[in-house]
Amino acid sequence: MMRVSLRCLGGLLAGMSVFAFTPLAHAAAAAPAPLGSDSCAALTQAGHVAWPEAGTRIVAATWRPAGYAVPLVGQPDAPPTQAVLPAHCEVEGVMHERRGVDGQAYAIRFRLRLPSDWNGRFLMQGGGGTNGTVGDAIGKVSMDQAPALAQGFAVLAQDSGHDNATNTDPARGGMVAFAHDPQARADYGGASLRPVTLAAKALVAAYYGRNPRFSYFYGCSKGGQEGMVLAQQEPDLYNGIVAAAPGFALPRAALAEAWNTKAMGGVLAARGDAPTVANLARAFSVEDGTRVRQAILAACDGLDGAKDGIVADGARCTSALVVPQLRAAGLSPAQVTALEQIHDGVRDGAGRQIYPGFGWDAGWFDPGWRIWMTGSPDGRVPALNVVLGGPSRVVLFATPPGNVPLAPDAILAAQLAFDPARDAAAVTATAPGWPRSAWQDVGAHVPDLDRFQARGGRLIVPHGGSDPVFSLNDTLGWWRALDRHSGGRAAGYARVFPVPGMAHCAGGPATDRYDALRALVDWVEQGKAPEALAAKAGPATPWPGRERPLCRYPLVARTKGGVTACAMPPKAARR
């Protein structure tokens, strides 16, 4: 079961799909003369690239003719797909090669694709999960949208300083074993972003003979956390950033994963079922999940002016409305309690909120929600809050790093034993040899973008209302703090776009197909600040092809007279 979950992880975190190639209508600059295999090979010549750091080197530079295809990682059990790419030079590089304190060999490895028909733009593609693999560097930006490479961007991806093929150790946490090395944890948290960006820009300059006119970053999940690191800590590197479903409070979110698992475990305890991963998948049957969604819709669909299967006005969808519907739906008292605990969020022994709870939304118990909380109903994929969240909490986000057996049921036992009054302090602790905590290394939750704003930076943050791992409430709370810090002017440079019904990065009963990159380019280069993102529902939703605006927070989509538009919610409902 562990092997199944890891194989599916890329698609679950990134929400990939097939792309239709529709290039941006406006280019940043006239395209240079086409480049070919000779100019690609020339990059490997000594002294051809003015590296910012000694020791950076090219492993391979390969010319890829038009029509070269790369596989796309999709949703579990979906047919394999691929992206067919334009002519480009693919460069694989390495830097910061070293030996860690744990005896492991580490390095930052990266891939850069340089299109022959370049539009003058540079984009870094964010990572996902625990990283440890070099991304494909095609710039997957959204459902139904062309990869950035096909739009003419030069595209960068990296592994954040560790390699899952060599740094994984089953005895020390599996894929999070790299966290036993302080520098590797810091590189994962964001320390790798600046050096790899500067190395890639040096390659761009060497290949095209000029620097990028505009630089962009696009990432979701861990990639969203990287986008927040760049906006907060490295504001000079990128003009525009899409930080979707940002894991910018990852260590605290890992505590919430344990809290939510423990809540679901309460259902098993009430039934007298053994606390196993297999039983956890049956804590709520498929029919139970359907009743939960129907109860939420019965309570809250229509608050926005239309009963259409979408809870657009999430702030008004309260437990006072939902819980009576859950009870009336025939759920057991233990099931209702578990859902209330997930909604309320994890608190410490004094009752202080450690991580916000998850808002009631129509995507609860959709497959993309369930696979994190309980695992797939058929048992093929164990709960990701267990098999990914457990090792991450104990090893990656604790100082000093601990260890946990990798057997799924053993990890579940560790999650069920979680005590926030005892265990929450691990994320902010330091220790001999560990001068920085996991929160300092990986957290990027500072509501201050003054330097980014001063340089003209722009930030777009889409986030699903039914995201089961990073709470939309956390992102909205951060934006409100940012707005207070900026004197009510945060929308001038940073905008959050809630996506009702959407799970983690994609999926769910949602209009989850939108082009945030195009909106960002228009904002950065033409000053067109987006009030809404035009969005469409995919074929697996209850309403394929439905179009709906995704409104910038705090606006919500309200329907009046059959017309849906973005408007301020009632004052009493604003949060």
Summary of the structure (lengths in Angstrom):
residues: 575
radius of gyration: 23.0
end to end distance: 40.6
largest distance: 72.7
contacts: 2133
relative contact order: 0.12
helix: 37%
strand: 19%
